[in-house]
Amino acid sequence: MQIKDSGARRRFDTGAVRDLAEGKGRCDLLPLDVIGGYTSDSILLNIDHYLREGSPRALWRAIEQYGDKKGWNIYTSMLEASKQYEDGALKYEERNWEKGIPLHCYIDSGVRH
């Protein structure tokens, strides 16, 4: 799976870069607790819990539930995630994500995809 690329970048003070997000919506601003409750989507509910409480366990539950939905065990989930990291390294550079990108950017992209 190749990462889409508009060719335009936003740069952060930390030196990290991401594709422009304009026109894609801001999924990080959605009331994930309300939507998750309405749709019975525990993945969204756990992401919301992570955002509001900072609970790493809630994020792990979301990851586990997503893997279950796809029929993956934890090792397959990690391998699939590593493919995204590989594509990201080709698009930007290795370990770009470690330079510091605001959490809301990850939530926006993750919920949208």
FIDREN-701208 format. One record per residue (C-alpha): x, y, z; residue in one letter. Coordinates in nm, 4 decimals. Layout:
<rs>
{r {X; Y; Z}; "A"}
...
</rs>
This chain:
<rs>
{r {0.0000; 0.0000; 0.0000}; "M"}
{r {0.1574; 0.3248; -0.1100}; "Q"}
{r {0.1067; 0.6448; 0.0858}; "I"}
{r {-0.0716; 0.9128; -0.1164}; "K"}
{r {0.1360; 1.2211; -0.1766}; "D"}
{r {0.0168; 1.5653; -0.2842}; "S"}
{r {0.3774; 1.6804; -0.3142}; "G"}
{r {0.3055; 1.9722; -0.0775}; "A"}
{r {0.4470; 1.9594; 0.2746}; "R"}
{r {0.3816; 2.1196; 0.6082}; "R"}
{r {0.6904; 2.1574; 0.8215}; "R"}
{r {0.6967; 2.1587; 1.1993}; "F"}
{r {0.9365; 2.3521; 1.4205}; "D"}
{r {1.0889; 2.0169; 1.5192}; "T"}
{r {1.2029; 1.9510; 1.1614}; "G"}
{r {0.9377; 1.6851; 1.0959}; "A"}
{r {0.7307; 1.7061; 0.7786}; "V"}
{r {0.3876; 1.5775; 0.6721}; "R"}
{r {0.1742; 1.5967; 0.3620}; "D"}
{r {-0.0658; 1.8924; 0.3635}; "L"}
{r {-0.3944; 1.8172; 0.5364}; "A"}
{r {-0.6024; 2.1001; 0.3936}; "E"}
{r {-0.9205; 1.9856; 0.2240}; "G"}
{r {-0.9074; 1.6394; 0.3814}; "K"}
{r {-1.1221; 1.7220; 0.6840}; "G"}
{r {-1.0161; 1.7289; 1.0492}; "R"}
{r {-1.1142; 1.3940; 1.1970}; "C"}
{r {-0.9279; 1.4822; 1.5161}; "D"}
{r {-1.1960; 1.7462; 1.5858}; "L"}
{r {-1.4872; 1.5015; 1.5591}; "L"}
{r {-1.6638; 1.4007; 1.8825}; "P"}
{r {-1.5259; 1.0477; 1.8692}; "L"}
{r {-1.7040; 0.9502; 2.1916}; "D"}
{r {-2.0416; 1.0477; 2.0443}; "V"}
{r {-1.9773; 0.8849; 1.7069}; "I"}
{r {-1.8303; 0.5747; 1.8704}; "G"}
{r {-2.1310; 0.5479; 2.1009}; "G"}
{r {-2.3768; 0.5932; 1.8168}; "Y"}
{r {-2.2081; 0.3400; 1.5893}; "T"}
{r {-2.0980; 0.1054; 1.8704}; "S"}
{r {-1.7417; 0.1459; 1.7407}; "D"}
{r {-1.5189; 0.0609; 2.0343}; "S"}
{r {-1.2100; 0.1553; 1.8335}; "I"}
{r {-1.3258; 0.5180; 1.8172}; "L"}
{r {-1.4302; 0.5076; 2.1837}; "L"}
{r {-1.0842; 0.3878; 2.2857}; "N"}
{r {-0.9118; 0.6513; 2.0716}; "I"}
{r {-1.1294; 0.9147; 2.2397}; "D"}
{r {-1.0422; 0.7718; 2.5828}; "H"}
{r {-0.6734; 0.7896; 2.4934}; "Y"}
{r {-0.7087; 1.1517; 2.3816}; "L"}
{r {-0.8957; 1.2599; 2.6931}; "R"}
{r {-0.7210; 1.0494; 2.9570}; "E"}
{r {-0.3812; 0.9792; 2.8026}; "G"}
{r {-0.4277; 0.6087; 2.8739}; "S"}
{r {-0.1800; 0.3975; 2.6759}; "P"}
{r {-0.3985; 0.0946; 2.7558}; "R"}
{r {-0.6913; 0.2564; 2.5708}; "A"}
{r {-0.4684; 0.3039; 2.2667}; "L"}
{r {-0.3545; -0.0593; 2.2861}; "W"}
{r {-0.7188; -0.1702; 2.3047}; "R"}
{r {-0.7939; 0.0321; 1.9903}; "A"}
{r {-0.4981; -0.1292; 1.8125}; "I"}
{r {-0.6042; -0.4776; 1.9276}; "E"}
{r {-0.9633; -0.4176; 1.8194}; "Q"}
{r {-0.8545; -0.2916; 1.4783}; "Y"}
{r {-0.6353; -0.6007; 1.4359}; "G"}
{r {-0.9253; -0.8246; 1.5388}; "D"}
{r {-1.1483; -0.6511; 1.2851}; "K"}
{r {-0.8911; -0.7248; 1.0134}; "K"}
{r {-0.8343; -1.0825; 1.1374}; "G"}
{r {-0.4763; -1.0072; 1.2460}; "W"}
{r {-0.2872; -1.1168; 1.5557}; "N"}
{r {-0.0517; -0.8719; 1.7260}; "I"}
{r {0.2450; -0.9826; 1.5155}; "Y"}
{r {0.0600; -0.9326; 1.1884}; "T"}
{r {-0.0557; -0.5930; 1.3172}; "S"}
{r {0.3046; -0.4950; 1.3893}; "M"}
{r {0.4165; -0.6154; 1.0451}; "L"}
{r {0.1399; -0.4156; 0.8753}; "E"}
{r {0.2348; -0.1083; 1.0804}; "A"}
{r {0.6003; -0.1585; 0.9819}; "S"}
{r {0.4960; -0.1391; 0.6159}; "K"}
{r {0.3418; 0.2031; 0.6834}; "Q"}
{r {0.6644; 0.3117; 0.8531}; "Y"}
{r {0.8602; 0.1883; 0.5516}; "E"}
{r {0.6392; 0.3868; 0.3128}; "D"}
{r {0.6641; 0.6910; 0.5397}; "G"}
{r {1.0432; 0.6662; 0.5406}; "A"}
{r {1.0430; 0.6623; 0.1606}; "L"}
{r {0.8070; 0.9591; 0.1415}; "K"}
{r {0.9736; 1.1739; 0.4073}; "Y"}
{r {1.2799; 1.0197; 0.5711}; "E"}
{r {1.3508; 0.7533; 0.8299}; "E"}
{r {1.2182; 0.8276; 1.1766}; "R"}
{r {1.0536; 1.1522; 1.0681}; "N"}
{r {0.7705; 1.0773; 1.3136}; "W"}
{r {1.0161; 1.0828; 1.6055}; "E"}
{r {1.1110; 1.4453; 1.5388}; "K"}
{r {0.7865; 1.5654; 1.6924}; "G"}
{r {0.4496; 1.5984; 1.5252}; "I"}
{r {0.1474; 1.7080; 1.7302}; "P"}
{r {-0.0736; 1.4205; 1.8466}; "L"}
{r {-0.3796; 1.5660; 1.6748}; "H"}
{r {-0.2109; 1.5112; 1.3360}; "C"}
{r {-0.1788; 1.1391; 1.4054}; "Y"}
{r {-0.5366; 1.1126; 1.5316}; "I"}
{r {-0.6673; 1.3048; 1.2301}; "D"}
{r {-0.4866; 1.0791; 0.9852}; "S"}
{r {-0.5567; 0.7566; 1.1735}; "G"}
{r {-0.9317; 0.8148; 1.2068}; "V"}
{r {-0.9598; 0.9327; 0.8453}; "R"}
{r {-0.7897; 0.6204; 0.7132}; "H"}
</rs>
